């Protein structure tokens, strides 16, 4: 649908009409073609100064969408037709935005009741450079990165949502005529992607309200760390306010920025907002999917009971890396270890699946990890998890390096968007750096952690320590283990993780750890395959993100990591997406 657009310079008139208050700031275009943002029109230096105030009725939240529906029959019909989907913040807000876009398009009749957002959507850009709009050749540029799975999952989710919308509303007369009819219908999947991008790139996690779009405040651009000038909050009436951060000051002409989440990784920034901040020198975190081996007799039931994302979150902490993920612990234990599944009868006569560990019922993977740590065989289970995760890190590095070579060739042959190619290359570099650091950290873990099962004086050699040579990880003999890629570097000198030479140069992490474990004093009932789970994983199209200040769609970046320490925005997106029928 072709939406009417209004120049950003007319925002002040709209704001005055709808009681949005500015104090020494304005929304305007930025110089050098940098789009629009919030700019200071007066000097401010007092801590906590309120720069902008948006009334509660203009905060586009789940509750306010349904309030608007009371006086808008067209909106109410669509909300009610889509069922539970419209009972989520994401679902309700996307449907609301779609009605506003429809209302401002070139239709012969008026659809929807006019409200402040009917005008506001006309200020929003016609193109939002999120990866969901990339062409197939451009999507190939992020192959091997954690964005690959997240993006494919998101595109599948958008298709599923769009199908659900069509199937739910085609019986509504005006929807059939102006949205779906082959002759007169104007709605396409691209329109649905557009409202998704509006929401995902502008939504805030507003204190006391939850995920919401707050007009005018959502025009503020991102800056992390010391570059963040202001923060958003909720006032006593439930409205949104833009507040000067303590210790900050602005003069006339300064841009007033907020943070979309300083702890967000490079992948999430690109996924949700379409850019990676220039100052970002680390991927910070990424999500690695895990699959349960096909020969695990409990594979299907484990997938059924798993309440956490099927993978692990890898993250940087100080100068080292760490990982977390309840799913990994579920993957690494089986029935002979003490994991039991059974059916329980509920009070209403139904049946539900019950999971227990050595007689103690489990609710989620976090409980399992706690119980495993208290188990006499903790070293066994810990070794399995470590082996599994490092194997997954290694396979991801292999994919990343191989894809990087292909992307470099594709970039030279073109045609690809230079902007997209640059940001994809940057994501490759940042994620490779994090994965290499994680791999090295695994190799340098203390013996009592990674080799706790080894008996003293067993005579078996430990893995040779990793070193660095010319930007590459090497073993003690100077053999390159994992190639380090740099932009425009010729990578014909080796392929990570492939071939006999690599295996000779450095025994794999799995085999060395497994051998040490095999010689340790463990119960004879446990075989090597019990100790070390297989590393061959099939990629799942799921991805997860970490907690965000500016909450994006929290529905797609991946699956909600509610069971992780800090649930992330992309995760929530996926969780909401997966609530569809």
Residue pairs with C-beta under 8 A, 6 or more apart in sequence:
1 101
1 102
1 105
1 186
1 187
1 188
1 191
2 105
2 106
3 101
3 104
3 105
3 121
3 122
3 126
4 104
4 105
4 122
5 122
5 123
5 126
6 119
6 122
6 123
8 27
8 28
8 29
8 36
8 123
9 28
9 29
10 123
11 27
11 28
11 123
11 216
11 219
12 22
12 26
12 27
14 20
14 116
14 119
14 120
14 123
15 22
15 27
15 216
17 116
18 55
18 58
18 116
18 215
19 55
19 58
20 52
20 53
20 54
20 55
20 58
20 215
20 216
21 52
21 53
22 41
22 51
22 52
22 216
23 42
23 49
23 50
23 51
23 52
23 53
24 40
24 41
24 42
24 43
24 44
24 51
24 250
25 38
25 39
25 40
25 41
25 42
25 51
25 52
25 242
25 256
26 38
26 39
26 41
27 36
27 37
27 38
27 39
27 216
27 219
28 36
28 37
28 39
29 35
29 36
30 36
30 37
30 39
30 255
35 125
35 221
36 219
37 219
37 220
37 221
37 255
37 256
37 257
38 51
38 52
38 216
38 217
38 219
38 220
38 221
38 230
38 242
38 255
38 256
38 257
39 253
39 254
39 255
39 256
40 250
40 251
40 252
40 253
40 254
40 255
40 256
41 252
42 252
43 249
43 250
43 251
43 252
44 51
44 244
44 249
44 250
45 244
45 248
45 249
45 250
46 244
47 244
47 245
47 246
47 247
48 243
48 244
48 246
49 243
49 244
50 241
50 242
50 243
50 244
51 230
51 242
51 243
51 244
51 256
52 216
52 217
52 241
52 242
53 235
53 239
53 240
53 241
53 242
54 214
54 215
54 216
54 217
54 239
54 240
54 241
55 237
55 239
56 64
56 237
56 238
56 239
57 64
57 67
58 116
58 214
58 215
58 239
58 240
59 206
59 209
59 212
59 213
59 214
59 238
59 239
59 240
60 93
60 96
60 117
60 212
60 213
60 214
60 215
61 89
61 93
61 206
61 209
61 210
61 211
61 212
62 87
62 88
62 89
62 92
62 93
62 210
62 211
62 212
64 212
65 75
65 79
65 92
65 93
65 95
65 96
66 79
66 92
68 75
68 96
68 113
68 115
69 75
69 76
69 79
70 76
71 113
72 99
72 112
72 113
72 115
73 113
74 99
74 111
74 112
74 113
74 174
75 95
75 96
75 99
75 112
75 113
77 169
77 172
77 175
78 86
78 95
78 98
78 99
78 165
78 169
78 172
78 175
79 86
79 92
79 95
80 86
81 168
81 169
81 171
81 172
82 91
82 95
82 164
82 165
82 168
82 169
83 168
83 581
84 579
85 91
85 161
85 164
85 579
85 580
86 92
86 95
88 555
88 576
88 579
89 210
89 211
89 212
89 576
90 199
90 211
90 553
90 554
90 555
90 573
90 576
91 576
93 199
93 203
93 211
93 212
93 213
94 161
94 192
94 195
94 196
94 199
95 165
96 117
97 117
97 121
97 195
97 198
97 199
98 187
98 191
98 192
98 195
99 111
99 112
100 112
100 115
100 117
100 118
100 120
100 121
101 121
101 191
101 194
101 195
102 111
102 112
102 178
102 179
102 187
103 110
103 111
103 112
103 114
103 118
104 118
104 121
104 122
105 186
107 178
107 186
109 174
109 178
111 174
111 178
112 118
116 215
117 215
120 215
121 198
124 198
124 202
127 133
128 194
128 197
128 198
128 201
128 274
129 274
129 275
129 419
130 197
130 200
130 201
130 271
130 272
130 273
130 274
131 138
131 139
131 142
131 147
131 151
131 270
131 271
131 274
132 151
132 154
132 155
132 158
132 193
132 196
132 197
133 193
133 197
134 151
134 420
137 410
137 416
138 416
138 417
138 420
138 424
139 148
139 151
139 152
140 406
140 407
140 410
141 407
141 410
141 411
141 416
141 420
141 421
141 424
141 425
142 148
142 151
142 424
142 427
142 428
143 399
143 403
143 406
143 407
144 396
144 399
144 400
144 401
144 402
144 403
144 404
144 428
145 267
145 286
145 400
145 403
145 424
145 427
145 428
145 431
146 267
146 286
146 287
146 288
146 396
146 431
146 543
147 267
147 270
147 271
147 427
147 543
149 289
149 539
149 540
149 541
149 542
149 543
149 558
150 267
150 271
150 287
150 542
150 543
150 556
150 557
150 558
150 570
151 271
152 541
153 541
153 542
153 543
153 556
153 558
153 574
154 271
154 556
154 557
154 573
154 577
156 541
157 555
157 556
157 573
157 574
157 577
157 578
158 189
158 192
158 193
158 196
158 556
159 189
160 577
160 580
161 192
161 577
161 580
162 189
162 192
164 580
164 581
165 192
166 179
166 180
169 175
169 176
169 179
169 180
170 176
170 180
176 185
177 184
177 185
178 184
178 185
178 186
178 187
179 185
179 186
179 187
180 187
196 553
198 213
199 213
199 553
200 272
200 552
200 553
200 555
200 556
200 573
201 272
201 273
201 274
201 552
202 213
202 218
203 211
203 212
203 213
203 218
203 550
203 551
203 552
203 553
203 554
204 211
204 212
204 213
204 214
204 217
204 218
204 232
204 240
204 550
204 551
205 211
205 548
205 549
205 550
205 551
205 569
206 212
206 214
206 232
206 234
206 240
207 233
207 234
208 234
208 238
209 234
209 238
211 551
211 554
211 572
212 240
214 232
214 240
217 232
217 240
217 241
217 242
217 258
220 230
220 232
220 242
220 256
220 257
220 258
221 255
221 257
221 258
222 257
222 258
222 259
222 260
222 273
222 277
222 550
223 229
223 257
223 258
223 259
223 277
224 259
224 262
224 277
224 279
224 280
225 262
225 279
227 257
227 279
228 245
228 248
228 257
228 258
228 259
228 262
229 244
229 245
229 248
229 250
229 254
229 255
229 256
229 257
229 258
230 242
230 243
230 244
230 245
230 248
230 256
230 257
230 258
231 242
231 243
231 245
231 258
231 259
232 240
232 241
232 242
232 243
232 258
233 240
233 241
233 243
234 240
234 241
235 241
242 256
242 258
244 250
250 256
258 549
258 550
259 549
259 550
260 269
260 272
260 273
260 548
260 549
260 550
260 552
261 268
261 546
261 547
261 548
261 549
261 550
261 569
262 549
263 284
263 285
263 546
263 547
263 566
264 272
264 284
264 545
264 546
264 548
264 568
264 569
265 283
265 284
265 285
265 286
265 315
265 545
265 546
266 276
266 280
266 282
266 283
266 284
266 426
266 427
266 430
266 431
267 283
267 286
267 427
267 431
267 543
267 545
268 545
268 546
268 548
268 552
268 557
268 568
268 569
268 570
269 275
269 276
269 277
269 280
270 276
270 423
270 427
271 543
271 545
271 556
271 557
271 570
272 545
272 548
272 552
272 553
272 557
272 569
272 570
273 552
275 423
276 423
276 426
276 427
276 430
280 430
281 430
282 316
282 430
282 433
282 434
283 316
283 427
283 430
283 431
283 433
283 434
284 315
284 316
284 434
285 313
285 314
285 315
285 316
285 434
285 546
286 313
286 314
286 431
286 434
286 435
287 309
287 311
287 312
287 313
287 314
287 543
287 544
287 545
287 558
287 561
288 311
288 312
288 313
288 314
288 389
288 392
288 393
288 396
289 310
289 311
289 537
289 539
289 540
289 542
289 543
290 310
290 311
290 312
290 325
290 327
290 328
290 331
290 388
290 392
290 537
290 540
291 310
291 537
291 538
291 539
291 540
292 298
292 299
292 302
292 303
292 331
293 299
293 533
293 534
293 536
295 534
296 302
296 334
297 334
297 335
298 334
298 335
298 339
298 341
301 341
301 353
302 330
302 331
303 310
304 353
305 330
305 341
305 353
305 355
306 327
306 330
306 365
307 326
307 363
307 364
307 365
307 563
308 325
308 326
308 327
308 364
308 365
308 366
308 561
308 562
308 563
308 564
309 325
309 327
309 542
309 544
309 558
309 559
309 560
309 561
309 563
309 564
309 571
310 327
310 540
310 542
310 559
311 325
311 327
311 328
311 392
311 540
311 542
311 544
312 323
312 324
312 325
312 327
312 328
312 389
312 392
313 323
313 324
313 325
313 544
313 546
313 561
313 564
314 321
314 322
314 323
314 393
314 434
314 435
314 438
315 321
315 322
315 323
315 324
315 546
316 322
316 434
316 437
320 437
320 441
321 434
321 437
321 438
321 441
323 389
323 438
324 564
324 565
325 365
325 564
326 364
326 365
326 366
326 368
326 369
326 563
326 564
327 365
328 385
328 388
328 389
329 365
329 368
329 369
329 372
329 381
329 385
330 339
330 365
330 368
331 388
331 533
332 381
332 384
332 385
332 388
332 533
333 339
333 357
333 368
333 372
333 381
333 384
334 530
335 341
336 525
336 526
336 530
337 377
337 381
337 530
338 357
338 358
338 375
339 355
339 356
339 357
340 355
340 356
340 357
340 359
341 353
341 354
341 355
342 353
342 354
342 356
343 351
343 352
343 353
343 354
344 351
344 352
344 353
344 354
345 351
346 352
354 361
355 361
355 362
356 362
357 368
357 371
357 372
358 371
358 375
360 371
362 368
362 371
364 563
365 563
366 563
372 378
372 381
372 382
375 381
377 522
377 523
379 452
379 453
380 453
380 517
380 522
380 526
380 530
380 531
382 449
382 452
383 450
383 452
383 453
383 513
383 517
383 531
383 532
384 531
384 532
384 533
386 442
386 445
386 449
386 450
386 513
387 509
387 510
387 513
387 514
387 532
387 533
387 535
388 532
388 533
388 535
389 442
390 438
390 439
390 442
390 509
390 510
391 509
391 510
391 535
391 537
392 535
392 537
393 435
393 438
393 439
393 442
394 439
394 497
394 508
394 509
394 535
395 497
395 535
395 537
396 435
397 432
397 435
397 436
397 439
397 482
397 496
397 497
398 495
398 496
398 497
398 498
400 428
400 431
400 432
400 435
401 432
401 482
401 483
401 485
401 491
401 495
401 496
402 495
402 496
403 428
404 425
404 428
404 432
404 485
404 491
405 491
407 421
407 424
407 425
407 428
408 488
408 491
410 416
411 421
411 425
425 487
428 485
429 485
429 486
429 487
432 484
432 485
436 473
436 482
436 484
439 473
439 482
440 466
440 473
442 450
442 509
443 463
443 465
443 466
443 509
444 465
444 466
447 454
447 462
450 513
451 462
451 513
451 516
451 517
453 516
453 517
453 520
453 521
453 522
453 531
454 460
454 516
454 517
454 519
454 520
455 519
455 520
455 521
458 516
458 519
458 520
460 515
460 516
460 519
462 512
462 516
463 506
463 507
463 509
463 512
463 513
464 475
464 476
464 477
464 506
465 475
465 476
466 473
466 474
466 475
466 481
467 473
467 474
467 475
467 476
467 478
468 474
469 478
469 480
471 484
471 486
472 480
472 481
472 482
472 483
472 484
473 480
473 481
473 482
473 484
474 480
474 481
475 481
475 505
475 506
477 505
479 505
479 506
480 494
480 505
481 496
481 502
481 505
481 506
482 496
482 497
483 491
483 493
483 494
483 495
483 496
485 491
494 502
495 502
496 502
510 532
510 535
513 532
514 528
514 531
514 532
517 528
517 531
517 532
518 528
518 531
522 531
542 558
542 559
542 574
543 557
543 558
543 559
543 570
543 574
544 557
544 558
544 559
544 560
544 561
544 564
544 568
544 570
544 571
544 574
545 554
545 557
545 558
545 561
545 568
545 569
545 570
545 571
546 561
546 564
546 566
546 567
546 568
546 569
546 571
547 566
547 567
547 568
547 569
548 554
548 568
548 569
551 569
551 572
552 569
552 570
552 573
553 569
553 570
553 572
553 573
554 560
554 568
554 569
554 570
554 571
554 572
554 573
554 575
554 576
555 570
555 572
555 573
555 574
555 575
555 576
555 577
556 570
556 573
556 574
556 577
557 568
557 569
557 570
557 571
557 573
557 574
558 568
558 570
558 571
558 573
558 574
559 571
559 574
559 575
559 578
560 567
560 568
560 571
560 572
560 574
560 575
561 567
561 568
561 571
562 571
562 575
